[in-house]
Amino acid sequence: MTTLQVKLKLPDPLAAEAQAAGLLAPEKLERMLREALRTKRVEKLAATRDILAANPLPRDTRRDSSRNRRLSHRNSPYDWYSIPTQRSRASRGTARPAS
């Protein structure tokens, strides 16, 4: 946790009223800061949503989608081409006997 010392210059009536209402207590200041930050994040999200609505992203074509799937398999921790199949087991002599 960080400790900050804040010095405010307020008009006397405002300082007295805020003090009387308990708004200058550390807990109240923390809550007001959290609410202000939340409001800022919501405003930023709304602005980003408006930008995206004004400039929509192009739709993927079928060709793009299949290319993206191939590229995602390349970055996969699995080697999709070396997964054993029935044919490869049979060629290695490890095929399961037919029931």
C-alpha angles and dihedrals in degrees: 000000000000122000116213130184111213124193117198129189107209134163111264096246092050093047092049093048093046090048092049091049090050093240093133094060113114092242092052093046090050091051092048091050092049091050092048091050091048090051091050091051091050091049091050091049091050091049091050090048090052091050092050091047090052092046108034119196115249116258118250115250120223089257092053092049094053091045091052091050091052091048092049090054089054090059093045120112087231126080099225093192095058098052105124116249131188090262094052091048091051092050090052092050092245097108116138114250115256114256 
